[in-house]
Amino acid sequence: FFSSRRRHTRYGTVTGVQTCALPIFHIVNLLSPLDQLAIITFDDQVEIIHQAAPVDADYKESARRRIMNIRTGNRTNLSDGWLLGCDQIAAHPLERALQRCLLLTDGLANLGITDPEVLSAHSRQLHDRGISTTTFGVGADYNEFLLEQMANNGGGNYYFIQDPEDIPDLFRTELDELTTITAANTTVSVNLPNKVKTVPIGNWKIAQLEDRLDIFLGDIPANQERKAFFKLVCPPMEDQKSINLNAEISARGELGESLTANSSLTLAYGTEEEVMNTSPDFSVVSGAASVIVADAARLALQLERDRNYSEAKRTLQNALLEHEMDLPPSERLEYERLLQRIEVGLSPLMRKFAHDTTYTSSRSMPRRMPRDPKQPKSK
């Protein structure tokens, strides 16, 4: 599905399959004449079910009739369907509108552009042009790593949908979030002193320049937090006794106004004894550990999917050994269980369940709790 919505001024496009006909009805009913919506389906063919238009009573009646005629195909031309939806958004701009594509699929991209890196690059370019992408994967047969990468680079969210019956609730969650956004296109820019390098962690979209790190935190609803972590690689002390970091947070307000805030941090060099006697901020240490281990777990899941079980186990095990004392006990236990499962191989559904946990942890988001599917006894 593709959609974009904004309080007072909204816009949207939707792409779907037969199993999602009822959810399309649901999203149409959630929108109002202040929203614009286009409905597009894709399988081996791509079809505009309804052109972009305000979602008034006539639109809803027309859309309901056309949705009933949606039929499934045998293949998944995800790229052409998604890009056509983005074209619909670009062709019908609204002033101060939040433009977002909601892409929903239950299959692997096997027609059109199928390379994850190319699709991710397109998603990044579209986000740079003001069109963000949220992805929804249904069931066990889609590529969760592709959909997460598209959402990360596209400035949106990724959702794992275990049961199609959950789609309406997750759509409502996404739309409710969009209508309460108070800081759009939020970016943290950290100016780096000479010879200081950064190592970002987590799955936020970033731009790393010689003297600056930009972290794109996307659109932030009211009463929500965003946390981003990164490591600093600093030069030897030599003549300087400290390093000064300056950061600027920029965003767009509800009326399109520019929002900015600035902050600074001074890091002092110290002897090994001074460092050992300094109390760390355990909330930062624990938060960073959660993100680092989640990143390692996501990589381990990709290796496991490729049947590289020994390397998958080693990747997660090394991260746990390094950071287990800083992880909350519940997370540590969860990753230890995942480690045992990786050794015997995961079912596609179980892999998506585990991947969804790494996604929320990597973004320091509250855990989503899809039902834990049964694990098979062998590979």
C-alpha positions in Angstrom: 0.0 0.0 0.0 1.1 3.6 -0.6 -0.2 6.4 1.5 0.5 9.8 2.7 -1.5 11.7 5.3 -1.2 14.9 7.2 -3.4 16.7 9.8 -5.5 19.3 7.9 -3.9 18.5 4.5 -3.4 14.8 3.5 -2.5 12.6 0.6 -2.4 8.9 -0.1 -1.9 6.0 -2.5 -2.5 2.4 -1.8 -1.3 -0.8 -3.4 -2.7 -4.3 -2.6 -3.5 -7.9 -3.3 -6.6 -10.0 -3.1 -6.0 -11.1 0.5 -6.0 -7.4 1.5 -9.3 -6.4 -0.1 -10.9 -5.9 3.3 -8.0 -3.9 4.7 -8.3 -1.6 1.6 -12.0 -1.0 2.5 -10.8 -0.3 6.0 -8.2 2.3 5.0 -10.7 4.0 2.6 -13.2 4.3 5.4 -10.5 5.9 7.7 -9.8 8.7 5.3 -11.7 11.9 4.7 -12.1 14.5 1.9 -9.0 16.2 3.2 -7.1 13.1 2.2 -6.1 12.1 -1.3 -5.8 8.4 -2.2 -4.9 6.3 -5.1 -5.3 2.5 -5.1 -2.8 0.4 -7.1 -2.4 -3.4 -7.3 0.6 -5.4 -8.5 1.3 -9.1 -9.2 2.7 -10.0 -12.7 0.7 -6.9 -13.9 0.5 -3.4 -12.4 -2.9 -1.7 -12.4 -4.3 1.6 -11.1 -7.5 0.6 -9.4 -8.4 4.2 -8.6 -6.6 7.5 -9.5 -5.5 9.9 -6.8 -8.4 12.0 -5.7 -9.9 13.4 -2.5 -11.6 10.6 -0.4 -15.2 11.9 -0.4 -18.4 9.9 -0.5 -18.3 9.4 -4.3 -14.7 8.2 -4.1 -15.5 5.7 -1.4 -18.4 4.2 -3.3 -16.4 4.0 -6.5 -13.4 2.5 -4.7 -15.6 -0.2 -3.0 -16.9 -1.4 -6.4 -13.4 -1.5 -7.9 -11.8 -3.2 -5.0 -14.3 -6.1 -5.3 -12.8 -6.9 -8.7 -9.2 -7.3 -7.5 -7.8 -10.7 -8.4 -4.5 -12.3 -7.5 -1.7 -13.2 -9.9 1.2 -15.6 -9.7 4.2 -13.2 -9.4 5.2 -10.0 -7.6 6.3 -6.9 -9.6 6.8 -5.0 -6.4 9.1 -2.3 -7.9 6.7 -1.2 -10.7 3.7 -1.1 -8.4 5.6 0.8 -5.7 7.1 3.3 -8.1 3.8 3.9 -9.9 2.3 4.7 -6.5 5.1 7.1 -5.8 4.4 8.7 -9.2 0.8 9.2 -8.2 1.9 11.0 -5.1 4.4 13.2 -7.0 1.8 14.0 -9.7 -0.8 15.3 -7.1 1.1 17.4 -4.6 -0.6 19.2 -1.8 0.8 22.2 0.1 2.2 21.2 3.5 1.1 17.6 2.9 3.0 14.7 4.4 3.6 12.4 1.5 3.9 8.7 2.5 3.7 5.5 0.6 2.3 2.4 2.3 3.6 -0.7 0.6 2.0 -4.0 1.4 3.1 -7.4 0.0 2.8 -11.1 0.9 5.4 -12.3 -1.7 9.0 -12.0 -2.9 9.9 -9.4 -5.5 10.5 -11.5 -8.6 9.6 -9.2 -11.5 10.9 -5.8 -12.4 13.7 -4.5 -10.1 14.5 -7.2 -7.6 17.9 -6.2 -6.3 17.5 -5.1 -2.7 20.3 -2.5 -2.9 18.7 -0.9 -6.0 15.3 -0.8 -4.4 16.7 0.7 -1.2 18.6 3.3 -3.2 15.3 4.3 -5.0 13.6 4.5 -1.6 16.3 6.8 -0.3 16.1 9.1 -3.4 12.3 9.3 -3.0 12.7 10.2 0.6 15.1 13.0 -0.3 12.4 14.3 -2.7 9.8 14.3 0.2 8.1 11.0 -0.4 8.5 8.5 2.5 7.8 4.8 2.4 6.3 2.5 5.1 6.3 -1.2 4.4 4.0 -4.0 5.5 5.0 -7.7 5.0 2.2 -10.3 5.4 2.8 -14.0 6.2 6.0 -16.0 5.7 6.9 -15.6 2.0 8.2 -12.1 1.7 11.7 -10.7 2.2 11.7 -9.0 5.6 15.3 -7.7 5.1 14.3 -5.9 1.9 11.1 -4.3 3.3 13.0 -3.1 6.4 15.8 -1.6 4.3 13.3 0.2 2.1 11.5 1.6 5.1 14.7 2.6 6.8 16.0 4.5 3.8 12.6 5.7 2.9 12.0 7.5 6.2 9.0 5.3 7.2 8.2 2.3 9.4 8.3 -1.5 8.8 5.6 -3.9 10.0 5.6 -7.7 10.2 2.0 -8.9 9.8 1.7 -12.5 10.9 -2.1 -12.8 10.3 -4.0 -10.7 7.7 -6.6 -10.1 10.3 -4.1 -7.8 12.0 -3.8 -5.5 9.0 -6.6 -3.1 9.9 -5.2 -2.5 13.4 -1.7 -1.9 12.0 -3.0 0.5 9.3 -4.9 2.4 12.0 -1.7 2.6 14.1 0.2 4.0 11.1 -2.5 6.5 10.1 -3.0 7.6 13.7 0.7 8.3 14.0 0.7 10.3 10.8 -2.1 12.5 12.0 -0.2 13.5 15.2 3.2 14.2 13.6 4.6 17.4 15.1 8.2 17.2 13.8 8.5 16.1 10.2 11.8 15.1 8.5 13.7 15.3 11.7 17.5 15.3 11.3 20.3 15.3 13.8 23.6 16.8 12.4 26.7 16.2 14.4 29.8 18.3 13.4 33.0 16.3 13.8 36.3 17.9 14.8 39.4 17.1 12.7 40.4 13.4 12.7 37.3 12.4 14.7 35.4 9.6 13.0 32.0 8.1 13.7 30.7 4.5 13.6 26.8 4.7 13.5 24.9 1.8 15.1 21.2 1.0 14.5 19.2 1.1 11.4 18.5 4.8 10.9 19.1 6.4 7.5 22.4 8.3 7.7 24.7 10.5 5.6 28.3 10.4 6.6 30.5 13.2 5.4 34.1 14.1 6.2 33.2 16.6 9.0 29.6 15.8 9.7 27.3 12.9 10.5 23.6 13.3 9.6 21.1 10.9 11.2 17.6 11.0 9.7 15.0 10.2 12.4 12.0 10.6 10.1 8.6 12.0 11.2 8.1 12.2 14.9 4.5 12.1 16.4 3.6 14.0 19.5 4.7 12.3 22.8 7.1 10.0 21.1 10.9 9.8 21.5 13.6 8.9 19.1 17.0 7.6 20.2 20.1 7.3 18.0 23.5 6.0 19.0 26.9 6.2 17.4 30.5 5.4 18.4 33.3 8.0 18.2 36.8 7.1 17.1 39.0 9.8 18.5 42.7 10.6 17.7 45.4 10.3 20.4 45.5 13.1 22.9 48.7 14.8 21.8 48.3 18.5 22.7 44.5 18.7 23.0 42.8 17.9 26.3 39.3 17.6 25.1 37.0 17.3 22.0 34.0 19.5 21.5 31.0 18.2 19.6 28.2 20.4 18.3 24.9 19.0 17.1 21.8 20.6 15.5 18.4 19.1 15.3 16.2 20.3 12.5 12.6 19.5 11.5 9.5 20.9 9.9 6.5 21.8 12.1 2.8 21.2 11.6 2.4 24.3 9.6 5.6 23.8 7.6 7.7 26.1 9.7 11.3 25.4 10.4 12.2 23.9 13.8 15.8 23.9 15.1 17.6 23.2 18.3 21.3 23.1 19.2 23.4 21.2 21.7 27.0 20.7 22.5 29.1 18.1 24.3 32.7 18.2 25.6 34.6 15.0 25.9 37.8 15.2 28.1 40.8 13.0 27.6 41.8 11.1 30.7 44.2 8.5 32.0 43.2 4.8 32.3 42.7 5.3 36.0 40.6 8.4 35.6 38.4 6.5 33.1 38.0 3.5 35.4 36.9 5.8 38.3 34.3 7.6 36.1 30.7 6.4 36.5 29.1 5.8 33.0 25.6 6.8 32.2 24.1 3.3 32.4 20.9 4.3 30.5 23.1 5.2 27.5 25.3 2.1 27.9 22.3 -0.2 28.1 20.5 1.5 25.2 23.5 1.3 23.0 24.1 -2.3 24.0 20.5 -3.2 23.0 21.0 -1.6 19.6 24.4 -3.2 19.0 23.2 -6.7 19.8 20.0 -6.2 17.7 22.2 -5.2 14.7 24.3 -8.4 15.3 21.1 -10.5 15.6 19.7 -9.1 12.3 23.0 -10.0 10.5 22.9 -13.4 12.1 19.3 -14.0 10.9 20.4 -13.0 7.3 23.3 -15.5 7.6 21.0 -18.2 8.9 18.6 -17.6 6.1 21.5 -18.2 3.7 22.2 -21.5 5.6 25.5 -20.2 7.0 24.6 -21.5 10.4 28.1 -21.4 12.0 28.8 -17.8 11.0 25.3 -16.8 12.1 25.9 -18.4 15.5 29.4 -16.8 15.9 28.1 -13.3 14.9 25.4 -13.3 17.6 27.5 -15.1 20.2 30.3 -12.6 19.9 28.0 -9.6 20.4 26.3 -11.2 23.4 29.7 -12.0 25.0 30.8 -8.4 24.6 27.6 -6.7 25.8 25.6 -9.2 27.8 26.3 -7.5 31.2 24.8 -4.2 29.8 21.6 -5.8 28.3 18.4 -5.9 30.3 17.9 -9.5 31.6 14.8 -10.1 29.5 16.6 -9.2 26.3 19.7 -11.3 27.1 17.5 -14.3 27.7 15.6 -13.7 24.5 18.8 -13.6 22.4 20.2 -16.7 24.2 17.0 -18.5 23.0 17.5 -17.2 19.5 21.1 -18.4 19.6 19.8 -21.9 20.3 17.3 -21.8 17.5 19.8 -20.5 15.0 21.8 -23.7 15.6 19.0 -25.9 14.2 17.6 -23.4 11.7 14.5 -21.2 11.8 11.2 -21.5 9.9 10.5 -18.5 7.6 7.8 -17.4 10.0 10.0 -17.7 13.1 12.7 -15.8 11.3 10.3 -12.9 10.7 9.2 -13.0 14.3 12.8 -12.7 15.5 13.7 -10.1 12.8 10.8 -7.9 14.0 12.2 -7.9 17.5 15.6 -6.8 16.2 13.9 -4.0 14.2 12.1 -2.5 17.2 15.2 -2.9 19.4 17.5 -1.3 16.9 15.2 1.8 16.9 14.7 1.7 20.7 11.0 1.3 20.1 8.5 -0.5 22.4 8.4 -4.3 21.6 5.7 -5.4 19.3 4.4 -8.8 20.3 3.2 -10.9 17.3 2.2 -14.5 18.2 5.3 -16.7 18.5 4.9 -19.4 15.8 5.9 -23.0 16.5 9.5 -23.8 15.7 10.2 -26.8 13.5 12.3 -29.6 14.9 14.9 -29.7 12.0 16.2 -27.5 9.2 
